[in-house]
Amino acid sequence: MTTTHEFWLAGRRATGDAEFEVHHSYDGSLVGKVSVPTDAQVEEAVDAAVTVAPALAATPAHVRATALDHVARRLTERTEEIARLITAENGKPIKWARGEVGRAASVFRWAAEEARRTNGETMRLDTDPGGVGRFAVVRRFPRGVVLGIAPFNFPLNLVAHKVAPAIAVGAPIILKPAPATPLSALVLGEILAETELPAGSWSVLPVPNEKMPALVQDPRLPVISFTGSDKVGYQIMDSVPRKHVTLELGGNAAAVVLADWSSEADLEWAATRIAMFANYQGGQSCISVQRVIADATVYDALVEKVVAKVRAQVTGDPSADATDVGPLVDENAAKRVESWVDDAVAKGAKVLVGGTRDGAAYAPTVLAELPEDAILATAEVFGPVLSLHRVDSTDEAFAAVNDSKFGLQAGVFTHDLQTAFRAHQVLEVGGVVIGDAPSYRADQMPYGGVKDSGVGREGVKYAMGDFTYEKVLVLTGLDL
């Protein structure tokens, strides 16, 4: 008999009057049942968060830091258990699930450190005659309760990127996990319940998507942190123009391989990284490699290596240590990827490897000669599919990167320092990775995009900035 998982209402376990099932995308087995909060319970969680907000904001830094350290430690201690849960609810290969737990632990560790060292700043104001005797202290204070809306692709780490910064700044958070993958967030709630954070500081509410508009528009929740599709993200922003909304949205990340990246070792490294990060997480990452833009002088040799590396990706049971690529989150996701590839082929693209679906799994796929009018040429595939493009110069390569409505991250394989700085200047993205795929992310660095890839930044310190506002204290009549 499968146990129904309780949710977390203002820091305590609770059950509602309905439930839904979570199934394993690899074999369809039932992973668990999850209780759904009632409207009254959601109201109770919001009211508790609003009530506790002043006390939580005034909590000493050491209290918040100690709680965050505890979460980091317990995640590390329970790594294998939680990784197995992520694989079961998400279909992510266990090797990547273990890495996700490790990253989430580091997010909470970084948050604990930032909570201890966030001191604000001071400034003397007598730089002008009217400021003689005046001195300013600038501190940051929570904007209010945070509504965190998390996606399915990183069901623990992207939850951590909302919860940890909120706790670090002393802002209560209402967390809404993705319906497909709520179990990891509920385990995080279990760990948070072991801390001494005041009741109401956090809730984990598996609210159905159709009931979210009321929460989004609730004036008592002035900050919304959303990670997901650009369509939904901008619908949220447009519906609440007076709220502080941060959006981490999609991408169609490009890996650029320039002419100077031409040795056998260079191309072997580029092909290895491209193949790995076009397919890790089943391609269900906002910064997975979707486009490879290669200089004509290295294109043919690179293509041969990329195809071989993609063909070598081990697919199958995500619980097996050797598996590189598991299923997508569900069969509908795989069918959508299949339809987009079919559309590209019908319009003239050539499949060099892959191009087949088996249930919720889609084979790692490489396309060449992708026509501009194919859906895959402009949209985010969110699946294990990459396309290869030949260019004749660095200018053409960078223009191709920018020829997109998205702008999250780009990878540029070059040894030239001037080219690296030029890429940083001209590429319309939130991050440029030199000598590697665009899929690299350190959890303490600012992470986010431009154009339709969103607004605001994740990365603990930077999210803390989004969750707070500056307040100035001016002292007068001082002998400076």
N, C-alpha and C positions, 0 to 999 in steps of 0.2 A: 504494500500500500504506500503510495507516494504522499509524503508530508506536505502540507500547504505552508509555504513560507510567509511568516508575518512581516509586516512592514514596520517602519520606525516613525512614530508620531511623537514629536517633541522629546526625543531621546528615549522613549519606551516602546516596547513591543505592542503591536495592535493588530487586530484583524477587522476586515470590513464584512460586507454582506454579499460579496461576489468574489470570484477568483478567475484567473486565466492560466493557461498551460504554457510552459516553455519546452520546446522540443529541440533535440539535437539535429542539426542540419545534415550531418553525415549519414546517420542511419534512421532518423525519424523517431528515435526513442524519446520517451517522456523524461525530461530532466527534472522538472519540478512544477508545482503549482504555486501561484502567487496570489495572495489576498489583495483585493483592491479597496482602497479607502473610500468611504462614503463622502458625500458632499459635506456633511457635518464634520467629519474627521479632518478633511482638508481645511475647513474653516478653523477648526481647533488648532491645527498646526500653524496656520498663518497667524492667528491671534497670539499663540504662545511665542512665536518668533518676534512679533512686534512688541509684546510685553517685556521680553528679556533683553531687547536690543540695548537699552541704556546701560544695564548691568554688565552685559557682555562687552560693550565698548570700553567700560571702565575696568575690566578685568586686568590685573597686572600681567605684563608681558610674560613673566616666567610661568604663569598658569597656562596660558595659551600654548607657549612653547613646549611645556612638559606634556601636554595632551598630544600635540603634534609629534613629538618624539616617540611617545607611546605607540601611536598608530604606525609610524615608520618601523619601529621594532617588531610589532606584532605581525605586520605584513611580511616582514622578512622571515619570521619564525614559521609562518603558515604558507610559505611560498608554494610548495608543491600542491597542497590542498586547494588553494585559490586558483592556481594555474590550471589544475584539472577542471575546476568549475568554469573558468573562462572558456576552455576548449569545448566543454560540453554545451554551453549556452550559445557560443559564438561560432564554433567550427574552426577556430584558429589553431594551427599546429602547436603542439605542446611546447616546442622550443621557443616559439614567439610568445606564448602565454607566460612562460616563466620570465622572459625578459620584460613583459608588461608589468608583472608584479614587482620586479626589481625597480623598474622606473617609477611606479607609483610610490614605493617606499622612499625613493630619493626625493620625490615631490614633497612629501610630508617632512622629510629631513630638511630640505631647503626652506620650507615654510617655517619650521621651528627656528632655524638660524635667522631668517629675515625678521621674524617676530621679535627676536632679541635685539637686533641691531638697527631697527627702523627708528631713527631718532629725530627726523625732521631736519630743519636747518635754521641757522640764525643769520641775521644780516644787520650791519650798522646802516643807519639811515641818514647820517650826517654827511653824506656825499654831496648834498645840496644844502644851501643855507637854511631852508625851511625845516630840515630834519635834524638840526643840532640838538643833541640831548636825547635823541630817539633811537630805539633799538628794536628790531623785530624778531620774533620767534615764529617760525612757520611749521605747523604740524599738520598731519593728515588725520581725518576722522571718517568713520564709516558713513557711506551715503544712506545706509539702511539695509533692510533685509534683502538678500540676494535670492533670486529665483534661478537655479542652475538647471539647464536642460541638456542632458547628455545623449550622445549617439551610441549606436550598437558596436562600432568597429573597435573601439578601445573601451570596453565596458567598465574597467577599473581605472586606468590611467587618466582618461579624460574626465571621469568623475573626480579623481584626485585633484585635477587642475582647477576644479571649481570649489571643492570643499576646503582644501588646504589653504588657499589664499584668503578665503572668507574667514576661517577661524583665525588665521594669523593677524588679520586686522581687527578682529572683534566684531564681525558682522554675522548675524544669524543667516542660515541658508536653508532654503527649501529645495531639496534635490529631487528632480524628476528623471529617473533612468529611462533608457529606451525600452519599449515594451518587449522587444525580442530578447533583451539581455539584462534583466533586472537583478539577477542573483548575485553578481559580484558586488553591486552597490549595497545590497542588503547585508552581505558579509562585512562590508566596510562599516555599516551601521552597527553591527555587532561589536566591532572593535572600538568604535567611537563611544559606545555605551560603557566601555570599561574605564573611560576617562572621567575626570571631575568637572567637565564643562557643565554649566548650568542648564537645567531643563529648558527646552525651547530653542537652544542654540542651533539645533539642526534637526531636520526630519528627512526621511527617505520615503517618498510617496510614489508608488508605481501607478500613477494616474493615467488613464487611457488618453490617447492623443486628442480624441474628439472633445474631451473635457478641459483641454488646456487653455482655450481662449479666455475663459473666466479668470484663471490664475494669471495669465499674461497681462490682462488688463486691470488686475486688482491694484488700486493706487497705493496700497500698503507695501507693495513690493517694488521699490523704485529702481532696482538694478536687475537686469536680466542678462545672464551669460548663457549663450546658446552655441552649441556646436552641431552642425548638420548641413543640410542642403541649402544652397543659396536661395532657392524658391521659398522654403519655409522661413529661413532666417530673415529675409527682407519683408515677408508678410508680417512677421512679428514686429520688426522695426517700424514699419508703416502704420501698424495698428496702435502703437504707443509712442508717438513722436516726442513726448515730454519725459520719457524715461531714459535712463542711462543704459543703453543696450550695447553689448559686445557680441560680435559675431565671428566665429571661426568656421568658415564655410569651405567650399570645394576648391578644386584645382584641376589642371591637366598638365602636371609638372613635366618639364623638359630637361633632358640630359643632353648637353652640348659637348661634342667631341671635336676639338679643333685640330688644325693641321700639325701643330707641334707635338701633339700627343700621339706619336706615330711608331714608337718602338714596339717590339713584340711584347715586352713586359707591360708597357703602357696600355696597349689594346686588350691584353689579357685581363688586366685589372678593371678597365672600363667595362668590358663585356661581362665580367663576373658580377660587378656591382649593379649594372643595369638589369641583368637577368634576375638577380636576387630581389632587387627592390621594385621591379615591375610586378612581382608575384608574391612578395611577402604579404601576409594577412589576406591572401587571395586577391591582391590588388585593391583591397578595401581600406585604403589609406589616402588621405587628401594629398599626400606628397609622394605617393608611389609613382614610378616612372611610367608616363603614358606616351611621351613623345621622345624619340631619339633623333637629334639633329646633328648630322656628322658632315664634316668637310669632305668634299669629293675625293681628296687625296688619301683619306683613310677609310672611306665609306665601305668599299667592297670587303676589305680585310676585317673591318669591325662587324659587318653584317654576318659574315661566316661564323665569327666567334660568338656573337650574341645568339644566333640561332642554335648553335651547339650547346651553349650554356642554358638556354631556356629549355631545350629538349631534355637536358640532364636533371631538371628540377624534379624532385621526387614528389609525386602526388599520391593521395590516398587517405588512410585513416589518420585524422589529426592527432590522435592520442599516441601515435607511434613516434618515437624519438627521431627517426630518420626522415619523417615527412616534412617537406618544404612548403607544399601548397595543399591546403585542405579545401573543403567546400566553401561556397559563399554562405551568407547568413541564412538564406532560404532558397527554395527552388525558383520563386518568382524573380529574385535577383539574378539568378543564373539565366533564366529565360530572357530577361531584359538584355543582358550582355550578349546572349546569342543573337537576339534580334538586331542589335546594333552592328555586330560583326557581319551578319547576313546582309544588312543594308550596305555596308562598306563594300563587300564583295560584289553585290549586285551592281554597284556603281563603278567597279573597276579595280578595287584593291586586290592584292595577291596575298594569300595566306602562305607564309613560309613554314610555319609550324603551328599545331593546335587547331583551333576553330571548331571544337566539338564540345558538346555538353552531355553530362551524365547525371541526371537528377539535379541536385543543388551544386554540383561541381562543374566548373568550366575549365577546360584544359588551358594551360599557359600558352598564349597565342602571340605570334609576331606577324604583323602586316607590313607590306611594302606598297608603294604607289597609292597611298590613301588619297582619294579625291577630296577636294575642298568642300564639296557639298554633302559629304558623309556626316552622319551624326557624330561619329567618333572624332572627326576633325576639330570639333569645337566644344563638345560636351565632356563632362567628367564621366569616364566609363565605370569607375569603382569596381573594377574586376581585373583579372590577370591578362590584360591585353596591352601591347605596346605597338606603336607604329614607327617606321624608319623613314627618315627624310634626308635627302642629299642637298647640300648647299655648296656654294663656290667661294665663300669668304666669311670672315668673322662678322662683318656688317650684316650679311644676309642671315647668318645664324642668329644673331641677337634680334634682328627684326622678326624672325620666325617665332622666337620665344615670346615677344611682345604682341604678336598677332593672336591674341586670345582675350576673352572677356575675364579670364582668371589671372591672378598674379600672386600665387602663394610662395613657392620656392622654385629655384632652378639650380641645376648642377652644371658646372663648366669644367671640363677636363682640359686643362692647359698648364704649362710650366711657366708661362710668361707673366711676370708680376704686373707689368703695365696692363696686360689684357685682363688680369684678375680685377684690378682696380677699375678698369673701364666697365667690366661687367657689373660691378657693384654700383656704378654710377648710372648706367643706361638701362639695365634690365628692370622692367616694371613688376617687381615682385617684392615680397616681404623679406626674403632671405636668399642669398647666393652662396652656394657651397662649391669651393674650388677643389678640383682633384677628386671629386666623388659624386655620387648620385645626389639628386635633390632631396632624397628621403632622410637625410641625417637631421636629427633633432636632439639637442641637449635640453633637458627639462627646465634648466634655469635660464636659458636664453630667451629673448623676446621672440615669440612665434605667432605669426599671423600674416595676413596678406593685404593686398590693395585690389582695386577694381571689384569684381564680384566675388573675391575671396574673403571679403569681410572687413570689419572695423574692430579696433582694439587689439590687444595682444594677450596671449597666454604666456606662460613662463612666470614663476611664482611672484617675483618682485614686480613684474609688469602688470599682472592681474591684480595684485594688491593696490597698485595705483589706480586701476579702473574701478575698484570697489570703494575707493575713498575720494575725498575732496580736500583741498588745501584750505586751512584756516589760519589767518595771520593774527598774532598778538603783538600790538605795538606798545612798547614801554616808553614813557615820557619823563623828561626831567632828569636823565641820567648823566653822570659825568663820565663820558667815554674816553 
